[in-house]
């Protein structure tokens, strides 16, 4: 069993014993504050998320994460093999939360057309700039690394994103709101345009407002899916 870190058990490290002092009693199990491994790992990952969003993936180190989580560097290295492992898990946590919220909002829409509109609105707000920074950091980290599990996770995540877009467009076609003979193609172009607009939005070269980003995506929907003419 790996040794406990002092901050995990709620006491300071023991000093060398002295003959004049009585032996120290063991701390009762109920008095210990050590948390399960999965809880401590989650605490560290949660603390890393805002750091990445504010500074960027490459600018966050293990000491930064330890300070944000309120633990020692030793505790961080005990639970994680590298800072890349921490930051990778933090980005995955954020991305999964972000797209889960988008999916939930779209599912509550009354139609496929409304669902796509809500999706576009949610993709580009002043608050989503942080998400897009993490999204591009996430992909950049995959390009630089050699971890096959990380790469396969990226592929699954992007495939899920495509499936979500296609499902909303397909719903609109089924409801008679849209028409399309190439939903797969529309899905690819929608995702690619969203990524491209997000990168331009972050770089501001040329300048791009959130309103214009949404307008471009909505124009794509209008052009490619249109609406069925009344019978």
Secondary structure as GFF3:
##gff-version 3
##sequence-region A 1 231
A	DSSP	alpha_helix	6	9	.	.	.	ID=ss1
A	DSSP	three_ten_helix	29	31	.	.	.	ID=ss2
A	DSSP	alpha_helix	37	55	.	.	.	ID=ss3
A	DSSP	three_ten_helix	57	59	.	.	.	ID=ss4
A	DSSP	alpha_helix	62	69	.	.	.	ID=ss5
A	DSSP	alpha_helix	73	79	.	.	.	ID=ss6
A	DSSP	alpha_helix	83	107	.	.	.	ID=ss7
A	DSSP	alpha_helix	112	123	.	.	.	ID=ss8
A	DSSP	alpha_helix	128	144	.	.	.	ID=ss9
A	DSSP	alpha_helix	148	174	.	.	.	ID=ss10
A	DSSP	alpha_helix	183	203	.	.	.	ID=ss11
A	DSSP	alpha_helix	210	225	.	.	.	ID=ss12
###
